[in-house]
Amino acid sequence: MIPTRPLAIAHFDTGLNLRGGQRQLLILARILRQRGHRQIIICPEGCALEARARAEQFACFALPIHDPAHAHGILQLRQYLDNQPCDILHAHDGKGQTVAWLATAGMRVRRIATRRVTFVPNQRWTQRLKYTRTCDAVIAVSDFIRQILLRAGVPTSKIELIPDGIEIPPELPSQAARAQARARWGFGQDDFVAGHLGAFTSEKGQDVALEAFLLLADRVPKARLLLAGNGPALRNAGIIQLIRELGDRVRLCGEIENLAEFFPALDLFVMPSKSEGLGSAALIAMSYGLPVAASRAGGLPEIVEEARTGWLIQPGSPSALSDAIVSAADDPERRKQYGLNGRERARQFSIDIMADRTETLYTRLLHA
């Protein structure tokens, strides 16, 4: 369904860091801007999303930082939206949805919430109330998330399945790009390099990857691990000790902006998440032609196809991950075929498909 006129869209997110959800918001906003829609990004003052949005010349409304419950920000936002009405208010995180609803109660606006997290409250009626009373539709980024919402009592008619979108590189990395990327991180051409990209939080499973590599010392002596990202788990005593024990077999490269400096260096992408809404980092790896070893958790089995694009392992099992890494290291032809299959699979999750489905949802709600 093509919009009959440009839409006025307010995107809302309360996260302070630039992680997967905030990056997806920006990707969507860029495409919708190209299609002529007027947009504003509402987020906390001084957060990473505000800095990036302003750098890309998006209109922003910054919620006061010293306002824990956003009480003052809600009043300010309501005044702003009274003067600058919007058609669609799209909340990209749970807290943002609550604040957005409070700021626009009684206004003529269609509210949409995107659900990415796998957290389920003890009292599911709170989710049912939240997603039936405070928004007109909820986007689930995976069928796993959709099932969580259904079990909480959210009507199926309110749920729209729209996976996150990724940008597909126009071509696979060349041998020269591979050599350059590996040299950047200090790896040789005969090293077997596995990598992971994601926030260092407990659910992402970097500890599982590190423990798996301790088991590989004799089985794959040339195995190396490249970890990209930052977060609180880097201050965990157990993580720090594992990194010390692995020594030069592991590299930490911090936040990565240019993905072409990271993925071409790898032979295998690992994603040993303990919970995962979808797993867009695995999709990005697949778009670069990499096989993936991922845990059978959350939405990851909807991305990674066992024995076709990679390996699915038991969540929280370093031994299962180490076995998958050995299997990958021992069979370069299988890695190549899995990588080619994965790139084709990743095309089904392009940013244009995600934007088309979201734009269609916006338009359908406005005409309902």
C-alpha positions in Angstrom: 0.0 0.0 0.0 1.6 3.3 -1.2 0.9 6.4 1.0 -1.3 8.9 -0.8 0.6 11.8 0.8 3.9 12.3 2.8 3.4 11.3 6.4 4.5 13.1 9.6 6.3 10.5 11.7 7.7 10.8 15.2 10.2 8.1 16.2 10.7 7.6 20.0 13.5 5.8 21.8 14.8 6.3 25.4 18.1 4.3 25.1 21.2 6.2 26.0 23.6 4.0 23.9 23.7 3.3 20.2 22.8 -0.3 20.0 20.7 -2.5 17.6 17.4 -0.9 18.2 18.7 2.6 17.8 20.5 1.7 14.6 17.4 0.1 13.2 15.5 3.4 14.0 18.1 5.3 12.0 18.0 2.9 9.1 14.2 3.2 8.9 14.3 7.0 9.2 16.9 7.3 6.4 14.8 5.3 3.9 11.5 7.1 4.9 13.3 10.4 4.4 14.2 9.4 0.9 10.6 8.6 0.3 9.5 12.1 1.3 8.1 11.6 4.7 8.6 14.3 7.4 10.2 12.9 10.6 11.3 13.8 14.0 13.4 11.7 16.4 12.5 12.0 20.1 15.2 10.7 22.5 17.0 11.7 25.7 19.2 14.8 25.7 22.9 14.0 25.1 22.3 10.3 24.1 24.2 8.7 21.3 21.1 8.5 19.1 20.6 12.3 19.4 24.2 13.0 18.4 24.0 10.6 15.4 20.5 11.9 14.3 21.6 15.6 14.4 24.8 14.7 12.5 22.5 13.3 9.8 20.4 16.4 9.9 17.2 14.8 11.3 14.9 17.0 13.3 15.2 16.1 17.0 13.3 16.7 20.2 15.5 16.1 23.2 13.9 15.0 26.5 15.6 16.7 29.5 18.3 14.4 30.9 17.8 15.4 34.6 14.2 14.2 34.6 14.1 10.6 35.8 10.4 9.9 35.2 10.3 12.2 32.1 7.5 14.1 33.8 8.7 17.5 32.5 9.7 16.0 29.1 6.2 14.6 28.7 4.7 18.1 29.2 7.2 19.7 26.8 6.6 17.0 24.2 2.9 17.4 24.4 3.2 21.1 23.8 5.5 20.5 20.8 3.1 17.9 19.3 0.2 20.2 19.8 1.9 22.7 17.5 3.5 20.1 15.2 1.0 17.3 14.9 2.1 13.9 13.6 0.3 11.1 11.9 2.3 8.3 13.4 4.1 8.0 16.7 6.5 5.0 16.5 8.1 3.9 19.8 11.1 1.8 19.3 11.6 0.6 22.9 9.3 -0.3 25.8 9.9 2.7 28.1 9.6 5.0 25.1 6.2 3.5 24.3 4.9 4.4 27.8 6.3 7.9 27.7 4.9 8.5 24.2 1.4 7.4 25.2 1.4 9.7 28.2 2.5 12.6 26.1 -0.1 12.0 23.4 -3.2 10.7 25.3 -6.3 12.1 23.7 -4.5 13.2 20.5 -5.4 12.1 17.0 -2.3 10.0 16.3 -1.7 6.4 15.5 0.7 4.7 17.9 3.0 1.9 17.0 5.4 0.0 19.3 8.3 -2.2 18.2 9.1 -5.1 20.5 12.6 -6.5 20.3 13.3 -7.8 23.8 12.6 -11.4 25.1 11.9 -10.3 28.7 8.6 -11.6 30.0 7.2 -10.1 33.2 5.9 -12.4 36.0 2.4 -10.8 35.6 1.7 -11.1 31.9 -1.4 -9.0 32.2 0.8 -5.9 32.3 2.0 -6.7 28.8 -1.5 -7.4 27.6 -2.6 -4.0 29.0 0.4 -2.2 27.6 0.1 -3.5 24.0 -3.7 -3.3 23.7 -4.4 0.0 25.4 -1.4 2.2 24.6 -0.8 1.5 20.9 -2.7 0.6 17.7 -0.2 -2.0 16.6 2.9 -3.7 17.8 5.8 -4.8 15.6 7.4 -8.1 16.5 10.9 -8.5 15.0 10.6 -12.3 15.1 8.1 -15.0 15.4 9.6 -15.8 18.7 8.7 -12.3 20.0 5.3 -12.7 18.3 4.6 -15.9 20.3 5.6 -14.1 23.6 3.1 -11.4 22.8 0.4 -13.9 22.0 1.0 -15.8 25.2 0.6 -12.6 27.1 -2.8 -12.1 25.6 -2.1 -9.5 23.0 -4.6 -10.0 20.1 -3.1 -11.4 17.0 -4.8 -8.6 15.0 -2.6 -6.1 16.7 0.7 -7.9 16.0 2.7 -7.3 12.8 5.7 -9.4 12.1 8.4 -7.2 10.6 12.0 -8.4 11.1 14.9 -5.9 11.4 16.5 -4.9 8.1 20.2 -5.0 7.1 22.2 -3.4 4.3 23.5 -6.0 1.9 27.0 -5.4 0.7 27.0 -5.1 -3.2 29.7 -7.8 -3.4 31.6 -10.3 -1.3 34.9 -9.1 0.2 37.9 -9.6 -2.1 41.0 -11.5 -1.0 42.8 -8.2 -0.8 40.1 -6.8 1.6 40.3 -10.0 3.6 44.1 -9.7 3.9 43.9 -6.0 4.8 41.2 -6.6 7.5 43.2 -9.5 9.0 46.4 -7.5 9.1 44.5 -4.6 10.8 43.8 -6.9 13.8 47.1 -8.7 13.8 46.0 -12.0 12.3 47.9 -14.1 9.8 46.5 -15.7 6.7 46.8 -19.2 8.2 44.9 -18.2 11.4 41.3 -19.4 11.8 39.4 -16.3 13.0 36.0 -16.4 14.6 34.3 -13.1 15.5 31.4 -11.7 17.4 29.8 -8.3 17.2 27.4 -7.0 19.9 27.0 -5.2 23.2 28.8 -6.8 26.1 25.8 -7.8 28.2 25.2 -11.0 30.0 22.6 -12.3 27.5 24.9 -12.0 24.5 27.1 -14.9 25.6 30.6 -13.5 25.1 31.6 -15.6 28.2 30.5 -18.7 26.3 32.7 -17.8 23.3 35.7 -17.2 25.5 35.2 -20.5 27.4 34.8 -22.3 24.1 38.2 -20.9 23.0 39.8 -22.2 26.1 38.7 -25.7 24.9 40.3 -25.2 21.5 43.9 -24.8 22.4 44.8 -28.3 21.3 42.0 -29.0 18.8 42.5 -25.8 16.7 45.9 -24.2 17.7 45.5 -21.4 15.2 42.0 -20.4 16.3 41.7 -16.7 17.2 38.7 -14.7 18.5 37.8 -11.1 17.6 35.2 -9.5 19.8 33.7 -6.1 18.8 31.5 -4.0 21.1 31.4 -2.5 24.6 29.2 -2.8 27.6 29.0 -3.7 31.3 30.1 -7.3 30.9 33.6 -6.1 30.1 33.9 -5.1 33.7 32.8 -8.6 34.9 35.6 -10.3 36.8 34.9 -13.7 35.1 35.2 -12.1 31.6 38.4 -10.3 32.6 39.9 -13.5 33.8 39.0 -15.4 30.7 40.5 -12.7 28.5 43.7 -12.9 30.5 43.9 -16.7 30.2 43.4 -16.6 26.4 46.2 -14.0 25.9 46.9 -13.3 22.3 44.3 -15.7 21.1 41.6 -13.1 21.7 41.4 -9.5 20.4 39.0 -6.8 21.7 38.3 -4.1 19.1 35.7 -2.0 20.8 32.8 -0.3 18.9 33.0 -0.8 15.1 31.5 1.8 12.8 32.9 0.5 9.5 31.8 -3.1 9.2 34.0 -3.6 6.2 37.0 -3.4 8.6 35.5 -6.3 10.7 33.6 -9.0 8.8 36.1 -9.6 6.0 38.7 -10.6 8.7 36.6 -13.6 9.8 36.3 -17.2 8.8 33.2 -17.8 11.0 30.8 -15.6 13.0 29.7 -16.8 16.4 26.6 -15.7 18.2 26.2 -17.8 21.4 23.4 -15.6 22.8 21.5 -16.9 25.9 18.4 -14.9 24.7 17.9 -13.0 21.5 14.9 -11.2 19.9 16.1 -11.7 16.4 19.9 -11.5 16.0 20.6 -8.9 13.2 24.4 -9.2 13.8 24.2 -12.8 12.5 22.2 -11.5 9.4 24.9 -8.9 8.7 27.6 -11.6 9.0 25.6 -13.8 6.5 25.4 -10.8 4.1 29.2 -10.8 4.1 29.2 -14.5 3.0 30.1 -15.9 6.4 28.9 -19.1 8.0 27.4 -18.7 11.5 27.5 -20.7 14.6 24.6 -19.5 16.8 22.7 -20.7 19.8 19.2 -22.2 19.4 17.7 -19.2 21.3 15.0 -16.6 20.6 14.8 -15.6 17.0 18.2 -17.0 15.9 16.8 -20.3 14.5 14.6 -18.1 12.2 17.8 -16.8 10.7 20.4 -19.5 10.8 19.4 -22.7 9.0 21.1 -25.8 10.5 23.4 -27.6 7.9 22.6 -24.9 5.3 23.9 -21.5 6.6 25.6 -22.6 9.8 25.4 -24.5 13.1 22.8 -24.2 15.8 24.0 -25.1 19.3 22.6 -25.5 22.8 22.5 -22.1 24.5 25.1 -21.6 27.3 27.3 -24.5 26.2 31.0 -23.7 25.5 31.6 -27.4 24.5 28.9 -27.3 21.9 30.3 -24.0 20.5 33.8 -25.4 20.4 32.6 -28.5 18.5 30.9 -26.2 15.9 34.1 -24.2 15.6 36.2 -27.3 15.0 33.7 -28.5 12.4 34.0 -25.2 10.6 37.8 -25.0 10.8 38.1 -28.5 9.4 36.0 -28.0 6.4 36.7 -24.9 4.3 34.4 -26.0 1.4 31.5 -26.4 3.8 32.2 -22.9 5.2 32.2 -21.4 1.7 28.9 -23.1 0.8 27.3 -22.1 4.0 28.5 -18.5 3.5 27.0 -18.4 0.0 23.7 -19.9 1.2 23.7 -17.4 4.1 24.1 -14.4 1.8 21.1 -15.4 -0.2 19.1 -15.9 3.0 20.2 -12.5 4.2 18.6 -10.8 1.1 15.2 -11.7 2.5 15.9 -9.3 5.4 17.0 -6.2 3.4 16.4 -2.7 4.7 14.0 -2.0 1.8 11.8 -5.0 2.7 11.7 -3.8 6.3 10.9 -0.2 5.3 8.2 -1.3 2.8 6.4 -3.4 5.4 6.6 -0.6 8.0 5.4 2.0 5.6 2.5 -0.2 4.6 1.6 -0.7 8.3 1.6 3.1 8.8 -0.7 3.7 5.9 -3.1 0.9 6.8 -3.5 2.2 10.3 -4.2 5.7 9.0 -6.9 4.4 6.7 -8.5 2.0 9.2 
